[in-house]
Amino acid sequence: MLPVVLAAAGLAIAVATVVLDIQARGVPIPEAAELDLGWPSALWGLAMLLPGVLLLRLLPRHAVAWVLTGFGLLWMVDSLASSWAAYAIYVAPGTPGASAAYWFYASFGSTLLLGLPVLILLFPDGRLPEGRVWRALSVTSLALTGLLPVLLITVPFTVIARYHGTQLPPEIARLGLDPLAVPLPYAFWEPALSVAYVSILVSLVVPFAATVRRYRVADPERRAQIRWLMWAALMDMVVLLTPLTVPPQLPAVLLGLAIALTSAAVVVAVTKYRLYDVDRLISATVAYGVLAALVVLVDVAVFTAAGSVLGERDSALAAIAIVAVLYAPLRGWLWRGARRLTRGPRHDPYAAVSTLAERLELATDPDEQLLAVATTLAGAFRLAYVRVEIERPNGDRSVVERGTPRGPSVSLPVAYRGEVVGRLVLCRAGELSERDQRLLGDLVRQAAAAARATELSADLQRIRAHLVLTREEERRRLRRDLHDGLGPSLGAMALRIEAARNLAATAPAQADRLLEQTAADVGGVLADMRRLVHDLRPPALDELGVLRAIEQQADRVRSAALDVRVTGDGALDALPAAVEVAAYRIVSEALANVVKHAGAARCDISLRVGECGLEVTVRDDGRGIGPDVAAGVGMLSLRERAAELGGHCEVSCPPGGGTLVGARLPMDCLA
């Protein structure tokens, strides 16, 4: 409700200002009165107020919204005061409020000087710069900026007139213009005013330095926000520095346009709406601004040279001839340069890759990364429609679309390490050159690598969680086995031994039977201990080494119907413990499958230490695995044991028949 009231109040003030200016039209106003028309200031204030009201509706507690709204409204009240003073003094003398209006316009209106530094210091998050030093500098800068408004509110008008060497018209001088004046001598006011005027220029250094510092330490999103402010400053320079030989009213309109663009840029940046479009916007602004400046310079140079040589009468014809011969080719070159800057990052591969990298860094999951890819491609290549499809490792398919399908489309494969993991569908792809398509391929490969890296990171987190759960389950099993199995057995044996000792003297036969039972129980406990130890880590690995332990496994399954051979080379004695256990378990499971399912006559087991780690292969000449056979628990356990170490295990059926189990177990991260 409040933003609507403020907007309505601003529009009412603007209408009243325009009405008063119309009433004062044609009335002579002395230049010494320094009463300008109020409608330009009303236009400038409206250009700040309306974006501020919009931002106030979106973010009612944001300080930047209140700065835009407050100073826009203050600017409009100042314009109304100017128009009312002119009307009450020169159009309809005796109208009430002349003194208050002129004082507000001439003195209190100077508080508008605070608007720009306050806005810059609070942009974009509504807080002063962080850090004790920068916060102190910001407060000091605002104090310096506010020094002149404070002095102008309290200084007598006679002192102001003497300081500037001017004299107020009699109809203004007789008004009561010093409601808050402090009667101090001129010797005090003169140096104070000099310092205050200089402080205005000095105080602007800190806000711009703070903005540069914020940009250097900001994240990509904050930098995009600050670049919107940079674009607004660039537009202001283009608008205000363009040489114009036009009536004085047009520069006032252009200044209002510059303020409106600045306010709109602030609204876009603070609300974080389509932040990254600013990169193309800045490049386009620079391109067309430079192009416009060059056009003006060429025109001025041509007409100046022609006028000095030929005189005014013939200079126009000479200028036309020069433009036809020289300026037309130059214009074409300038246009191509501007087109390269405005058609998007495709003409700057680094900019396209950089934009994509920033968006991928901000994305938190694979789907957001795919959306970042689609957005970047649509913006960089001006595509009406982009569709990205990626096949996940678990078989799921993720699809992200950007835009609306229009016109012809083309489908391109998305590959990662030589493997097709998805496809890219583009509309209006016929407009892309061969160079653009190469850049497109590079961007897609980078995106595929980033998406796959995120998936692998998520898989790693899941594996870590699984390892933690497995460890705790193993501890719980060991505790249960020790507490419920070995503990009671050892307790019972201790009781039997004690009973045998008590009966040894009086009933030796009964004591002997108790000791015999205890000996049998000890054998059972030892068997349980061996089982527990074997489950933790096969003892054969420590006693024999991984190669001999696997040969021992092969001896157990070797028979007249199945010949098992084990070979190994490399530094097998220096393997990390985790790699030894994984290799032993993988070979044991593969041998069990050969015995149960393969129907093979021969099985070859090979262990070799290579540059990539330990390579384990188990090959048999059996019946193989049918394509319609689902992987069982054993096959899945093979892959999981390899994945736990960062390796991989594959089960395949070679063309010659049989089954091949191949595992690669890295050792660098475990050494």
Secondary structure, DSSP 8 states (H G I E B T S, - for coil): -HHHHHHHHHHHHHHHHHHHHHHTTT----GGG----SHHHHHHHHHHHHHHHHHHHH-TT-HHHHHHHHHHHHHHHHHHHHHHHHIIIIISTT-TTHHHHHHHHHTGGGGGGGHHHHHHHHTTTTS--SSHHHHHHHHHHHHHHHHHHHHHHHS-HHHHHHHHT----HHHHTS---TT-----HHHHHHHHHHHHHHHHHHTHHHHHHHHHHHHH--HHHHHHHHHHHHHHHHHHHHHHS---S-THHHHHHHHHHHHHHHHHHHHHHHTSSTTHHHHHHHHHHHHHHHHHHHHHHHHHHHHHHHHHH-HHHHHHHHHHHIIIIIHHHHHHHHHHHHHHHS-GGG-HHHHHHHHHHHHHH--SHHHHHHHHHHHHHHHTT-SEEEEEEE-TTS-EEEEEEE---S-EEEEEEEETTEEEEEEEEESGGG--HHHHHHHHHHHHHHHHHHHHHHHHHHHHHHHHHHHHHHHHHHHHHHHIIIIIIHHHHHHHHHHHHHHHHHTTT-HHHHHHHHHHHHHHHHHHHHHHHHHHHHHS-HHHHHH-HHHHHHHHHHHH--SS-EEEEEEESSGGG--HHHHHHHHHHHHHHHHHIIIII--SEEEEEEEEETTEEEEEEEE-S----TT----HHHHHHHHHHHHTT-EEEEE--TTSSEEEEEEE--GGG-
